[in-house]
Amino acid sequence: MGAGGAARGPPRGLAVARVQFRVTVGVETLPVEVVEEGGRYRVRVGEAWLDVDARIATAGPWSLLIDGAPYLVDVVGEGDEAVVTVGGETHRVRVETGGPRRGRRAGRGAGDAGQRLAAPMPGRVVAVHVTPGDRVEPGTPLVVLEAMKMENEFHATAEGVVAEVLVSPGQAVNAGDLLVVVAPAEA
């Protein structure tokens, strides 16, 4: 993906958005930082900086230009992981955004604990698919959040009943803001 990005840092000037998280692929965990400026992205993976131009589709593969090389990337969410296919190679990826129980991460075996969905990054709520009292199961769409020109749909990771919906469409949110609370399913 281009080792030439290692010497360059983030873009100069006013950054529109900056997001930091940790990504685990297999046994390797790396810090990742995404900086958007003027519709383009600089992405740091470990110590290497990459130039990325992204065309994120709501369905089907994503088109990425990484340091000038084209990639088609298919991403499918599965619980607290994503299955990412690039160039015929498939990887299971886990994204952690700061502290425990934030964003999509609920942890393995958390089915009895319900779910507290927090925004993994600043953005705008595009859609809310649930209301308090709704029964959900793993994979049920909860909220769509737009961040850095990408729409991210977040799903239930546990069976339960929606206890709270703390956002509405059009609302701006900050990283870590609580969006939806799912109480554990009663036995």
KOLVOTI-371174 format. One record per residue: residue in one letter; x, y, z of N, C-alpha, C in turn. Coordinates in steps of 0.001 Angstrom, whole numbers, plus 500000, padded with zeros to 6 digits. Example, Ala and Ser with C-alpha at 12.3 -4.5 7.8 and 13.67 -1.06 7.14 Angstrom:
REM KOLVOTI-371174
A513190494310507800512300495500507800513200496700507800
S512850497750507080513670498940507140512900500030507870
***
This chain:
REM KOLVOTI-371174
M500800498807500000500000500000500000500837501248500000
G502077501111499831502915502288499674503668502651500914
A504921502285500967505749502631502117506136504093502099
G505922504766500978506305506168500850505567507068501807
G504409506591502363503638507410503270504254507530504650
A505244506710504971505791506682506322506457508000506716
A507054508702505788507794509921506114506877511126506253
R505723511098505605504821512240505642503877512124506834
G503512513246507390502598513250508527501202513648508093
P500395514065509043499044514493508720499069515761507888
P497958516088507243497929517285506416498109518544507259
R498619519575506649498787520867507320497498521663507146
G497254522587508031496069523423507907494948522920508801
L493754523416508563492596523114509388492010521769508995
A492062520794509881491484519476509626489989519523509898
V489204518983508981487759518954509140487373517929510197
A488016516761510183487695515713511151488943514888511425
R489068514427512673490186513567513071489602512495513974
V489857511229513632489341510104514396490501509162514692
Q490566508681515933491601507724516319490943506482516897
F491495505310516577490990504053517112492078503002516981
R491799501787517458492730500664517351492052499579516529
V492821498962515632492295497913514764493082496629515021
T492357495535515231492985494230515424492635493341514250
V493680492799513606493529491829512526494352490622512949
G493691489491513182494404488326513703494900488633515100
V496228488520515312496806488795516631497472490161516690
E497478490904515576498148492200515523497153493343515724
T497468494230516682496644495408516947497477496643516655
L496921497551515847497636498771515461496779500003515731
P497427501116516115496689502370516210496423502896514800
V495235503470514619494847504049513332494306505442513594
E494690506382512738494199507752512821493754508163511430
V492571508758511331492050509236510052491841510734510165
V492430511480509229492294512932509204491709513307507852
E490565514011507883489942514478506644490251515954506485
E490634516329505272490849517731504962490473517950503511
G489470518773503300489069519106501940488585517911501129
G487907516961501774487352515826501061488351514701500810
R489585514867501243490605513813501099490981513338502490
Y491587512167502556491922511576503834493406511256503924
R493959511445505115495292510951505459495038509928506549
V495566508729506376495327507643507323496673507147507844
R496797507118509168497999506569509784497666505182510307
V498415504180509834498297502819510316499634502477510941
G499655502304512255500936502163512947501681503479512836
E502845503467512191503634504690512005503564505229510574
A502953504483509663502927504874508246501696505722507924
W501913506847507228500827507708506760500524507374505313
L499216507258504977498772506932503625497796507994503138
D497841508309501824496833509161501203495711508258500721
V494470508581501100493334507737500744492228508585500139
D491731508139498998490538508710498389489505507594498440
A488352507846499048487373506784499278486039507097498625
R485453506084498034484074506127497527483356505003498248
I482636505379499309481994504389500166480550504206499711
A480221502988499307478871502667498853478029502204500037
T476712502473499985475836501975501035475624500475500875
A475789499959499668475720498520499411476794498182498387
G477394497018498531478425496596497589479800497050498017
P480809496766497204482186497067497594482485498562497609
W483468498929498441483967500289498526485109500424497540
S485258501590496956486361501869496046487346502786496756
L488581502285496944489612503063497624490803503270496703
L491378504453496761492636504750496089493622505058497210
I494564504125497467495487504245498590496884504472498045
D497438505649498323498739506058497774498801505797496274
G497688506095495573497632505979494121497260504613493586
A497179503592494430496830502233493973495346501967494244
P494603501437493238493170501194493413492895499871494149
Y491868499888495012491437498701495749489920498678495797
L489325497499495624487911497287495900487852496547497227
V487084497075498167487028496519499514485578496219499849
D485319494988500265483980494600500699484011494460502211
V483072495109502903483028495092504363481648494623504800
V481630493578505648480376493051506182480520492975507699
G479611493632508411479648493591509864479113492272510382
E479812491708511364479372490493512040479586490679513534
G478525491120514235478654491359515669479608492495515938
D480631492225516762481590493276517102482820493226516207
E482723492500515094483805492412514121483274492753512736
A484186492966511805483835493142510399484648492130509606
V484041491601508563484756490732507639485102491602506443
V486408491787506202486899492695505170487600491872504097
T487151492049502852487770491346501724488420492367500811
V489742492191500593490529493076499737491350492201498808
G491177492384497494491979491628496536491874490123496705
G490702489611497049490504488183497198490929487634498552
E491551488446499405491938488004500749490911488514501758
T490476487624502649489474487982503644490101487997505033
H489749489036505793490289489215507147489152489548508103
R489244489050509337488334489457510405488995490634511116
V488250491728511254488799492965511810487937493401512990
R488605493797514068487910494338515242488392495774515426
V487446496708515597487782498117515782487400498512517202
E488355499105517925488113499580519282488301501089519290
T487332501794519855487343503252519825487463503838521215
G488595503660521849488808504281523153488599503321524289
G487526503495525032487281502689526219486429501485525929
P486170500681526948485344499500526768483895499875526506
R483183499032525768481750499162525505481402500438524763
R482256500860523833481943502037523025481717501600521607
G480876502354520894480641502060519486480051500687519283
R480558499957518309480018498664517952480495497560518883
R481507497829519662482137496784520451481325496499521702
A480879495272521848480174494885523053480899493750523743
G481828493130523054482592492046523654481943490708523436
R482721489667523404482215488312523255481481487917524524
G480427487139524340479685486649525484478884487729526177
A478643488839525514477920489939526150476428489840525927
G475940488722525398474534488577525086473627488806526271
D474076488446527493473255488616528675473380490015529254
A474274490832528744474544492142529323473832493279528605
G473097492990527525472491494059526753473542494790525944
Q473257496046525609474181496816524772473989498292525044
R475096499015525104475088500475525183475842500951523959
L475123501464522973475737501908521725476117503373521844
A477424503644521731477939505016521784478536505354520426
A478501506621520073479075507068518804480584506843518829
P481141506126517844482582505905517819483363507109517312
M482641508085516733483283509274516177482242510377516089
P482670511631515934481693512705515751480963512526514431
G479710512914514397478951512792513160477539513321513314
R476696512902512369475293513326512352474429512087512224
V473366512009513027472439510881512975471593511023511715
V471645510010510861470878510012509616469529509343509827
A469519508230510573468275507481510786468330506765512125
V467169506613512739467009505803513947465961504758513608
H466332503476513702465464502381513264464651501755514386
V464851502188515642464164501565516772463549502619517678
T462605502176518502462001503026519523462004502245520834
P461922502934521965461888502217523239460765501178523249
G461097500003523764460136498896523815460295497891522690
D461009498271521612461219497330520500462101496172520950
R461735494948520538462587493779520774463588493704519624
V464857493441519952465901493334518931466682492049519146
E467334491620518097468229490464518160469529490879517487
P470593490112517666471852490491517023471663490716515522
G472159491851515039472045492192513622470918493156513301
T470013493406514249468923494357514011469502495759513865
P469175496478512770469679497854512625469139498751513741
L470024499567514325469625500490515386469668501934514911
V470858502381514443471086503783514100472012503858512896
V471803504888512052472738505196510970473381506529511309
L474726506530511334475491507720511665476352508099510472
E476294509365510061477148509850508977478351510551509591
A479541510103509188480775510708509657481776510683508525
M482430511794508275483442511918507219482895511440505870
K481668511860505563481009511569504289480698510091504088
M480716509300505166480372507885505082479199507625506014
E478248506803505566477147506389506417477494505042507035
N477392504971508360477697503756509105476444503300509821
E475976502085509512474801501546510174475264500674511330
F474732500933512510475101500178513703473961499245514062
H474335498024514426473369496957514679473415496502516129
A472336495873516550472312495256517874473335494128517906
T474045494018519005475013492931519182474488491903520173
A473322492177520756472748491275521744471228491267521604
E470625490181522046469165490105522081468681490920523269
G467569491632523084467050492411524197465901493302523786
V465629494284524650464562495253524431465176496645524485
V464832497488523516465363498854523498464817499590524715
A465733500019525596465353500724526818465335502237526594
E466325502747525828466427504185525591466924504456524186
V466369505494523559466896506059522316467174507517522642
L468451507893522615468853509211523088469121510205521963
V468871509813520706469142510682519566467966510669518604
S467981511628517687466958511685516643467637512059515324
P466992511742514193467593512077512897467931513563512789
G469112513838512220469571515205512041470420515720513193
Q470415515013514316471157515451515492472654515232515314
A473463516214515711474929516077515721475325515376517013
V476327514481516919476819513772518091478341513843518145
N478875513723519332480316513670519549480733512230519817
A482005511940519609482520510614519924482240510324521392
G481703509130521654481402508717523019479989509021523463
D479230509848522706477848510131523077477025508852523002
L476216508610524006475357507438524044474202507634523060
L473963506623522208472924506707521189471705505871521545
V471932504590521867470841503656522141471278502717523266
V470316502388524148470566501394525196469607500245524969
V470158499024524898469351497808524770469492497037526080
A468368496826526764468374496056528010468432494580527650
P469029493761528543469118492324528250467726491703528111
A467659490658527277466405489927527102466123489178528394
E464855489179528803464489488442530017464265486986529656
A464749486116530517464657484678530253463267484156530473
***
